[in-house]
Amino acid sequence: MNVFDEKRAELEQHEFMMGLERGRLAVALDMLTDALILVGQHGVYCTSSRNPSKPALDLQAVLSGMEGAKALIQSVMEGLKKSEK
């Protein structure tokens, strides 16, 4: 099953409220946020051997990449909002 089938209701709701592009970006942002939460929870149990107060290095890399992707999506959404005005 692809993302368009899995998230059909959310996509329809957000696309109706925000338009096609911004709606899809909003759903992608929600999915990234959910994934960040799950990885963050996993990081509590998989700590770095060098620094137990931080997640393992591979989880730090995943979190960093996901946070970067989230920031990029947010900046595109803001740019679209400004261009609509």
C-alpha positions, 0 to 999 in steps of 0.5 A, a space after each residue: 500500500 502506498 502513502 496516498 492510500 494509507 493517508 487518504 483521509 489526512 491528504 483529502 482534509 489538508 489538501 481541501 484546507 490548504 491546497 494540493 501542494 501545501 496540504 501534501 507538505 503538511 501531511 509529510 511534515 506530520 509524518 516526519 514529526 511522528 517518525 522523529 518521536 518514535 526515533 527519539 523514544 528509541 534513542 532513550 534505550 539505545 544510548 551512546 557508549 561514549 556519552 550515555 546522555 545522548 542517543 547512539 551515533 546512528 540515531 543521532 544521524 537519523 534524527 539530524 537528517 529528519 530534523 533537516 528535512 522537516 526544516 526544509 518542508 517548513 520553509 517551503 510551506 512558509 514560502 508558498 504562504 507568502 507567495 499566495 498573498 
